[in-house]
Amino acid sequence: QVHLQESGPGRVKASETLSLTCAVSGGSIRSYYWYWIRESPGKGLDWIAYFYYGGSANLSPSLNYNPSLKSRVTMSVDASKNHFSLKMTSVTPADTAIYHCARGGWNGRFDTWGQGTLVTVSS
Amino acid sequence: QSVLTQPPSVSGAPGQRVTISCTGSGSTIGAGYDVHWYQHLPGTAPKLVIYGDTNRPSGVPDRISASKSGASASLAISGLQAEDEAFYFCQSYDSSLGVVVFGGGTKLTVL
């Protein structure tokens, strides 16, 4: 059974960079689509970024970002360690949220989620 | 503001049936894209309870069902139990945005 575990700093100061990692066990990140999704107070859920590997000959993942966050977000993937990471720059209190990683498909259908890591941005 | 609209809360007594609506548009549910439903208890990983409009993953009780019509979908939970108390949110795809979209979530309270 696939298990996802997020790790993060817990608290970040405004204007700094947030770094998160999702460790995947029980399945390879070379299959499926893998997302970062955040759950903000009063704003619900929103996807941040996702990646997937294409055909078997494709050694590099396709990275995709939410247009509203694209200028501040970078995703990286380490297939050898079966984990992926997210960096978000210039954070503000509005970025305070629970950050989840999840496995799904092109249309969502997220069948496995991490329990999430709370990130609080202090001003 | 979420692309898919859900009521903020619903409630029902044990044993009763409740429904949760999810309203989209012509570029989401109305375009025929699948609707998926999740159960979420704060502090835990969300759980997929319905996929592809009406299908239950293994292990989800048949008290939970769903339907879709036009640009809307509904989740129904019959024979309410205390363990059903949670947040439920819907999810689909938006062809105009080219991204997955979520409902705002509905808090189900078992009275």
Interface residues (C-beta under 8 A of the other chain):
Chain A: L4 Y35 G44 L45 D46 W47 N66 H100 A102 G104 W106 N107 G108 R109 F110 D111 T112 W113 G114 Q115 G116
Chain B: S2 Y33 D34 H36 Y38 G43 T44 A45 P46 K47 L48 Y51 G52 P57 F89 Q91 S92 Y93 V99 V100 F102 G103 G104 G105
